[in-house]
């Protein structure tokens, strides 16, 4: 079950990366074009890593956990940014979506391997 979840949610990052590129190309702005193009490629690289990791989660669980931490960082950023006026309240949807995925990645990888998230983050057993 975790394997399919990681595969599907990871593959969806390809679309998010392409969407990020499309936004940058369709409305190029000084100061945001290069970061958005780079972010889009980073998202597609993350997608590739997750699709690869989904093929052998016990051996590649650290990749899954690190991506879970990335998603939980997005959640923490939204929870800080919206009350500070740095982001729109619609971003709270990211909390639900990425928060759920991030928790499933971290908790699921720990359960599959029997290692703690900290051990997986350190690539140790």
N, CA, C and O atoms as a DFTB+ gen file, in Angstrom:
500 C
 N C O
     1  1       0.825      -1.195       0.000
     2  2       0.000       0.000       0.000
     3  2       0.870       1.259       0.000
     4  3       0.618       2.181      -0.776
     5  1       1.892       1.307       0.863
     6  2       2.785       2.460       0.907
     7  2       3.504       2.607      -0.429
     8  3       3.716       3.722      -0.906
     9  1       3.875       1.489      -1.029
    10  2       4.577       1.529      -2.314
    11  2       3.741       2.257      -3.363
    12  3       4.260       3.119      -4.071
    13  1       2.470       1.927      -3.473
    14  2       1.592       2.574      -4.454
    15  2       1.385       4.045      -4.111
    16  3       1.358       4.895      -5.001
    17  1       1.239       4.346      -2.821
    18  2       1.043       5.729      -2.382
    19  2       2.251       6.589      -2.758
    20  3       2.095       7.690      -3.285
    21  1       3.446       6.083      -2.488
    22  2       4.670       6.824      -2.818
    23  2       4.805       6.965      -4.331
    24  3       5.165       8.034      -4.824
    25  1       4.521       5.908      -5.062
    26  2       4.613       5.953      -6.515
    27  2       3.667       7.010      -7.102
    28  3       4.082       7.830      -7.920
    29  1       2.419       6.986      -6.689
    30  2       1.420       7.905      -7.251
    31  2       1.690       9.346      -6.826
    32  3       1.709      10.250      -7.661
    33  1       1.898       9.559      -5.527
    34  2       2.125      10.936      -5.069
    35  2       3.454      11.470      -5.579
    36  3       3.583      12.663      -5.854
    37  1       4.432      10.599      -5.704
    38  2       5.712      11.025      -6.272
    39  2       5.569      11.397      -7.737
    40  3       6.090      12.424      -8.171
    41  1       4.872      10.576      -8.500
    42  2       4.673      10.859      -9.925
    43  2       3.911      12.172     -10.128
    44  3       4.148      12.878     -11.108
    45  1       3.019      12.495      -9.226
    46  2       2.288      13.763      -9.335
    47  2       3.214      14.972      -9.228
    48  3       2.883      16.053      -9.716
    49  1       4.368      14.794      -8.594
    50  2       5.333      15.896      -8.512
    51  2       5.865      16.282      -9.890
    52  3       6.289      17.421     -10.085
    53  1       5.851      15.352     -10.851
    54  2       6.228      15.721     -12.224
    55  2       5.284      16.808     -12.737
    56  3       5.717      17.788     -13.342
    57  1       3.986      16.617     -12.484
    58  2       2.998      17.599     -12.941
    59  2       3.171      18.943     -12.237
    60  3       3.052      19.998     -12.861
    61  1       3.450      18.897     -10.947
    62  2       3.657      20.140     -10.203
    63  2       4.893      20.866     -10.734
    64  3       4.887      22.088     -10.879
    65  1       5.946      20.111     -11.020
    66  2       7.158      20.706     -11.587
    67  2       6.896      21.330     -12.947
    68  3       7.340      22.445     -13.221
    69  1       6.179      20.615     -13.793
    70  2       5.843      21.156     -15.112
    71  2       4.946      22.390     -14.980
    72  3       5.093      23.354     -15.732
    73  1       4.029      22.352     -14.031
    74  2       3.174      23.516     -13.782
    75  2       3.970      24.718     -13.304
    76  3       3.664      25.855     -13.662
    77  1       4.987      24.466     -12.500
    78  2       5.855      25.547     -12.028
    79  2       6.615      26.151     -13.199
    80  3       6.741      27.371     -13.302
    81  1       7.116      25.303     -14.070
    82  2       7.773      25.792     -15.291
    83  2       6.809      26.606     -16.142
    84  3       7.147      27.687     -16.623
    85  1       5.603      26.074     -16.320
    86  2       4.609      26.756     -17.155
    87  2       4.297      28.146     -16.600
    88  3       4.167      29.107     -17.358
    89  1       4.180      28.247     -15.297
    90  2       3.927      29.551     -14.688
    91  2       5.074      30.516     -14.920
    92  3       4.855      31.697     -15.186
    93  1       6.290      30.017     -14.821
    94  2       7.468      30.868     -15.029
    95  2       7.568      31.319     -16.478
    96  3       7.872      32.481     -16.747
    97  1       7.316      30.417     -17.405
    98  2       7.458      30.727     -18.830
    99  2       6.309      31.607     -19.329
   100  3       6.511      32.494     -20.159
   101  1       5.111      31.354     -18.817
   102  2       3.940      32.112     -19.300
   103  2       3.928      33.552     -18.798
   104  3       3.315      34.420     -19.419
   105  1       4.596      33.808     -17.688
   106  2       4.628      35.167     -17.131
   107  2       6.007      35.431     -16.532
   108  3       6.143      35.558     -15.315
   109  1       7.030      35.514     -17.385
   110  2       8.384      35.691     -16.851
   111  2       8.536      37.025     -16.124
   112  3       8.188      38.084     -16.646
   113  1       9.058      36.942     -14.926
   114  2       9.261      38.127     -14.096
   115  2      10.686      38.130     -13.572
   116  3      11.221      37.096     -13.171
   117  1      11.289      39.311     -13.583
   118  2      12.625      39.439     -13.000
   119  2      12.548      39.065     -11.530
   120  3      11.629      39.480     -10.823
   121  1      13.484      38.303     -11.085
   122  2      13.532      37.912      -9.676
   123  2      12.803      36.627      -9.358
   124  3      13.043      36.034      -8.307
   125  1      11.910      36.173     -10.243
   126  2      11.197      34.920      -9.972
   127  2      11.395      33.869     -11.055
   128  3      11.192      32.682     -10.798
   129  1      11.788      34.279     -12.267
   130  2      11.906      33.320     -13.366
   131  2      12.912      32.214     -13.045
   132  3      12.582      31.032     -13.138
   133  1      14.117      32.585     -12.673
   134  2      15.158      31.584     -12.402
   135  2      14.782      30.705     -11.200
   136  3      14.899      29.483     -11.291
   137  1      14.333      31.289     -10.075
   138  2      13.941      30.415      -8.961
   139  2      12.795      29.461      -9.319
   140  3      12.802      28.307      -8.890
   141  1      11.821      29.924     -10.091
   142  2      10.708      29.038     -10.450
   143  2      11.144      27.929     -11.408
   144  3      10.692      26.791     -11.284
   145  1      12.012      28.251     -12.353
   146  2      12.518      27.215     -13.257
   147  2      13.326      26.180     -12.472
   148  3      13.204      24.978     -12.709
   149  1      14.145      26.653     -11.544
   150  2      14.954      25.747     -10.725
   151  2      14.063      24.917      -9.811
   152  3      14.273      23.712      -9.675
   153  1      13.080      25.538      -9.188
   154  2      12.147      24.814      -8.328
   155  2      11.393      23.756      -9.122
   156  3      11.210      22.634      -8.649
   157  1      10.957      24.109     -10.321
   158  2      10.251      23.133     -11.157
   159  2      11.104      21.912     -11.430
   160  3      10.622      20.781     -11.358
   161  1      12.382      22.137     -11.747
   162  2      13.277      20.999     -12.006
   163  2      13.527      20.216     -10.731
   164  3      13.597      18.987     -10.760
   165  1      13.663      20.918      -9.608
   166  2      13.841      20.226      -8.332
   167  2      12.639      19.324      -8.046
   168  3      12.806      18.193      -7.590
   169  1      11.447      19.815      -8.309
   170  2      10.248      19.001      -8.082
   171  2      10.237      17.773      -8.975
   172  3       9.826      16.694      -8.547
   173  1      10.685      17.929     -10.212
   174  2      10.738      16.762     -11.103
   175  2      11.830      15.787     -10.672
   176  3      11.667      14.576     -10.819
   177  1      12.943      16.302     -10.142
   178  2      13.981      15.417      -9.602
   179  2      13.439      14.657      -8.388
   180  3      13.680      13.459      -8.240
   181  1      12.708      15.360      -7.526
   182  2      12.101      14.701      -6.365
   183  2      11.117      13.629      -6.825
   184  3      11.043      12.553      -6.231
   185  1      10.366      13.922      -7.878
   186  2       9.433      12.932      -8.422
   187  2      10.188      11.685      -8.865
   188  3       9.782      10.563      -8.559
   189  1      11.285      11.886      -9.583
   190  2      12.086      10.747     -10.035
   191  2      12.633       9.941      -8.869
   192  3      12.637       8.710      -8.904
   193  1      13.091      10.634      -7.841
   194  2      13.619       9.934      -6.657
   195  2      12.536       9.127      -5.959
   196  3      12.782       8.004      -5.518
   197  1      11.341       9.693      -5.857
   198  2      10.253       8.979      -5.187
   199  2       9.775       7.788      -6.003
   200  3       9.510       6.721      -5.448
   201  1       9.664       7.959      -7.313
   202  2       9.268       6.831      -8.163
   203  2      10.305       5.715      -8.027
   204  3       9.950       4.544      -7.897
   205  1      11.581       6.084      -8.055
   206  2      12.667       5.107      -7.872
   207  2      12.576       4.453      -6.500
   208  3      12.675       3.232      -6.388
   209  1      12.386       5.263      -5.447
   210  2      12.328       4.725      -4.083
   211  2      11.136       3.799      -3.896
   212  3      11.208       2.848      -3.116
   213  1      10.046       4.062      -4.596
   214  2       8.846       3.232      -4.437
   215  2       9.065       1.796      -4.883
   216  3       8.310       0.905      -4.494
   217  1      10.082       1.560      -5.689
   218  2      10.346       0.197      -6.191
   219  2      10.974      -0.704      -5.133
   220  3      10.943      -1.927      -5.270
   221  1      11.546      -0.116      -4.076
   222  2      12.155      -0.902      -2.989
   223  2      12.189      -0.034      -1.733
   224  3      13.245       0.444      -1.320
   225  1      11.020       0.161      -1.137
   226  2      10.918       1.076       0.003
   227  2      11.809       0.667       1.174
   228  3      12.436       1.545       1.766
   229  1      11.903      -0.610       1.544
   230  2      12.787      -0.922       2.680
   231  2      14.232      -0.470       2.469
   232  3      14.881      -0.010       3.408
   233  1      14.736      -0.598       1.248
   234  2      16.123      -0.213       0.973
   235  2      16.281       1.284       0.721
   236  3      17.363       1.836       0.918
   237  1      15.192       1.951       0.281
   238  2      15.293       3.352      -0.124
   239  2      14.443       4.278       0.742
   240  3      14.122       5.399       0.347
   241  1      14.090       3.794       1.916
   242  2      13.226       4.552       2.821
   243  2      13.760       5.940       3.177
   244  3      12.954       6.858       3.324
   245  1      15.067       6.144       3.324
   246  2      15.535       7.501       3.639
   247  2      15.095       8.544       2.614
   248  3      14.824       9.688       2.979
   249  1      15.021       8.170       1.351
   250  2      14.555       9.106       0.321
   251  2      13.114       9.506       0.610
   252  3      12.752      10.676       0.488
   253  1      12.307       8.546       0.988
   254  2      10.894       8.797       1.280
   255  2      10.765       9.689       2.516
   256  3       9.976      10.634       2.519
   257  1      11.528       9.396       3.549
   258  2      11.460      10.198       4.772
   259  2      11.915      11.631       4.508
   260  3      11.279      12.576       4.977
   261  1      13.000      11.804       3.769
   262  2      13.463      13.160       3.461
   263  2      12.408      13.937       2.683
   264  3      12.215      15.128       2.927
   265  1      11.727      13.285       1.757
   266  2      10.661      13.969       1.020
   267  2       9.494      14.284       1.956
   268  3       8.837      15.313       1.798
   269  1       9.233      13.412       2.923
   270  2       8.209      13.711       3.922
   271  2       8.564      14.953       4.723
   272  3       7.694      15.769       5.027
   273  1       9.822      15.097       5.061
   274  2      10.274      16.284       5.800
   275  2      10.133      17.536       4.940
   276  3       9.782      18.601       5.447
   277  1      10.404      17.414       3.652
   278  2      10.205      18.554       2.741
   279  2       8.749      18.994       2.775
   280  3       8.458      20.186       2.865
   281  1       7.842      18.041       2.705
   282  2       6.411      18.373       2.706
   283  2       5.976      18.950       4.051
   284  3       5.161      19.872       4.098
   285  1       6.509      18.416       5.131
   286  2       6.158      18.951       6.452
   287  2       6.758      20.341       6.655
   288  3       6.203      21.143       7.407
   289  1       7.868      20.637       6.005
   290  2       8.431      21.984       6.041
   291  2       7.488      22.957       5.332
   292  3       7.297      24.085       5.788
   293  1       6.908      22.525       4.230
   294  2       5.920      23.359       3.537
   295  2       4.732      23.643       4.454
   296  3       4.221      24.762       4.489
   297  1       4.302      22.641       5.185
   298  2       3.192      22.807       6.130
   299  2       3.551      23.837       7.197
   300  3       2.781      24.760       7.461
   301  1       4.715      23.677       7.805
   302  2       5.142      24.618       8.845
   303  2       5.262      26.032       8.285
   304  3       4.932      27.004       8.965
   305  1       5.731      26.144       7.056
   306  2       5.868      27.463       6.435
   307  2       4.513      28.128       6.245
   308  3       4.365      29.321       6.510
   309  1       3.525      27.369       5.790
   310  2       2.178      27.920       5.613
   311  2       1.590      28.323       6.961
   312  3       0.995      29.394       7.088
   313  1       1.754      27.472       7.962
   314  2       1.200      27.782       9.286
   315  2       1.812      29.050       9.875
   316  3       1.164      29.746      10.656
   317  1       3.042      29.349       9.510
   318  2       3.674      30.593       9.935
   319  2       3.263      31.760       9.032
   320  3       2.933      32.843       9.515
   321  1       3.289      31.528       7.724
   322  2       3.135      32.612       6.753
   323  2       1.734      33.216       6.714
   324  3       1.597      34.436       6.629
   325  1       0.701      32.393       6.774
   326  2      -0.656      32.935       6.637
   327  2      -0.980      33.924       7.759
   328  3      -1.424      35.032       7.459
   329  1      -0.782      33.582       9.029
   330  2      -1.091      34.572      10.080
   331  2      -0.215      35.830      10.011
   332  3      -0.616      36.890      10.490
   333  1       0.974      35.714       9.419
   334  2       1.876      36.861       9.303
   335  2       1.559      37.723       8.079
   336  3       2.200      38.750       7.854
   337  1       0.576      37.304       7.300
   338  2       0.233      38.039       6.087
   339  2       1.196      37.796       4.940
   340  3       1.211      38.559       3.974
   341  1       1.992      36.759       5.028
   342  2       2.967      36.444       3.988
   343  2       2.417      35.479       2.944
   344  3       3.076      35.210       1.941
   345  1       1.223      34.960       3.171
   346  2       0.575      34.039       2.237
   347  2      -0.933      34.158       2.425
   348  3      -1.420      34.576       3.475
   349  1      -1.639      33.786       1.397
   350  2      -3.101      33.838       1.430
   351  2      -3.667      32.625       2.185
   352  3      -3.062      31.554       2.173
   353  1      -4.822      32.790       2.839
   354  2      -5.435      31.667       3.564
   355  2      -5.713      30.441       2.706
   356  3      -5.800      29.333       3.236
   357  1      -5.856      30.611       1.389
   358  2      -6.083      29.455       0.525
   359  2      -4.922      28.468       0.618
   360  3      -5.081      27.291       0.297
   361  1      -3.762      28.942       1.053
   362  2      -2.595      28.065       1.211
   363  2      -2.804      27.017       2.307
   364  3      -2.055      26.042       2.378
   365  1      -3.804      27.205       3.152
   366  2      -4.081      26.192       4.171
   367  2      -4.415      24.843       3.535
   368  3      -4.264      23.808       4.184
   369  1      -4.861      24.835       2.292
   370  2      -5.115      23.569       1.601
   371  2      -3.826      22.757       1.516
   372  3      -3.854      21.528       1.574
   373  1      -2.705      23.447       1.377
   374  2      -1.407      22.771       1.335
   375  2      -1.133      22.039       2.647
   376  3      -0.502      20.982       2.659
   377  1      -1.612      22.610       3.744
   378  2      -1.414      21.977       5.050
   379  2      -2.083      20.611       5.077
   380  3      -1.497      19.634       5.544
   381  1      -3.291      20.547       4.582
   382  2      -4.021      19.278       4.575
   383  2      -3.390      18.297       3.594
   384  3      -3.135      17.142       3.937
   385  1      -3.141      18.760       2.377
   386  2      -2.630      17.888       1.321
   387  2      -1.206      17.422       1.622
   388  3      -0.952      16.223       1.735
   389  1      -0.282      18.370       1.750
   390  2       1.112      17.995       1.976
   391  2       1.335      17.447       3.383
   392  3       2.209      16.605       3.590
   393  1       0.559      17.914       4.339
   394  2       0.693      17.397       5.704
   395  2       0.361      15.911       5.767
   396  3       1.069      15.131       6.404
   397  1      -0.705      15.538       5.109
   398  2      -1.096      14.128       5.080
   399  2      -0.027      13.283       4.385
   400  3       0.389      12.244       4.898
   401  1       0.408      13.740       3.220
   402  2       1.425      12.990       2.481
   403  2       2.717      12.899       3.288
   404  3       3.315      11.827       3.388
   405  1       3.146      14.016       3.862
   406  2       4.385      14.028       4.646
   407  2       4.337      13.067       5.819
   408  3       5.297      12.338       6.071
   409  1       3.223      13.066       6.536
   410  2       3.095      12.151       7.683
   411  2       3.071      10.691       7.239
   412  3       3.682       9.833       7.875
   413  1       2.364      10.415       6.147
   414  2       2.327       9.033       5.642
   415  2       3.727       8.594       5.230
   416  3       4.128       7.465       5.515
   417  1       4.467       9.462       4.569
   418  2       5.831       9.115       4.166
   419  2       6.705       8.796       5.383
   420  3       7.364       7.757       5.426
   421  1       6.705       9.689       6.358
   422  2       7.595       9.527       7.514
   423  2       7.179       8.326       8.358
   424  3       8.005       7.471       8.679
   425  1       5.915       8.265       8.711
   426  2       5.439       7.180       9.570
   427  2       5.462       5.848       8.825
   428  3       5.859       4.826       9.385
   429  1       5.038       5.860       7.567
   430  2       5.006       4.630       6.779
   431  2       6.389       4.043       6.565
   432  3       6.578       2.835       6.710
   433  1       7.359       4.882       6.222
   434  2       8.720       4.378       6.011
   435  2       9.300       3.819       7.307
   436  3      10.004       2.810       7.292
   437  1       9.004       4.475       8.424
   438  2       9.492       3.977       9.714
   439  2       8.873       2.616      10.031
   440  3       9.558       1.713      10.511
   441  1       7.596       2.475       9.765
   442  2       6.935       1.189      10.044
   443  2       7.436       0.081       9.133
   444  3       7.652      -1.044       9.585
   445  1       7.622       0.385       7.868
   446  2       8.081      -0.629       6.914
   447  2       9.475      -1.131       7.276
   448  3       9.762      -2.322       7.162
   449  1      10.330      -0.225       7.709
   450  2      11.721      -0.598       7.978
   451  2      11.983      -1.004       9.425
   452  3      12.951      -1.711       9.705
   453  1      11.131      -0.563      10.340
   454  2      11.385      -0.805      11.757
   455  2      12.412       0.154      12.340
   456  3      12.848      -0.024      13.478
   457  1      12.801       1.163      11.579
   458  2      13.759       2.160      12.041
   459  2      13.026       3.453      12.372
   460  3      11.958       3.728      11.826
   461  1      13.596       4.233      13.256
   462  2      12.994       5.517      13.600
   463  2      13.189       6.502      12.450
   464  3      14.101       6.337      11.640
   465  1      12.339       7.525      12.374
   466  2      12.559       8.564      11.363
   467  2      13.951       9.192      11.479
   468  3      14.568       9.507      10.461
   469  1      14.451       9.377      12.698
   470  2      15.789       9.959      12.874
   471  2      16.862       9.051      12.264
   472  3      17.790       9.535      11.617
   473  1      16.737       7.747      12.467
   474  2      17.696       6.810      11.872
   475  2      17.643       6.881      10.356
   476  3      18.677       6.853       9.688
   477  1      16.429       6.974       9.814
   478  2      16.282       7.039       8.363
   479  2      16.811       8.365       7.817
   480  3      17.400       8.395       6.736
   481  1      16.608       9.446       8.542
   482  2      17.153      10.736       8.109
   483  2      18.678      10.703       8.061
   484  3      19.294      11.340       7.206
   485  1      19.270       9.969       8.969
   486  2      20.724       9.855       9.025
   487  2      21.245       8.717       8.144
   488  3      22.453       8.483       8.100
   489  1      20.361       8.010       7.447
   490  2      20.703       6.879       6.585
   491  2      21.438       5.803       7.379
   492  3      22.366       5.167       6.881
   493  1      20.997       5.611       8.641
   494  2      21.630       4.591       9.486
   495  2      20.559       3.642      10.011
   496  3      19.363       3.925       9.932
   497  1      21.000       2.542      10.535
   498  2      20.036       1.579      11.108
   499  2      20.424       1.225      12.518
   500  3      19.740       0.432      13.165
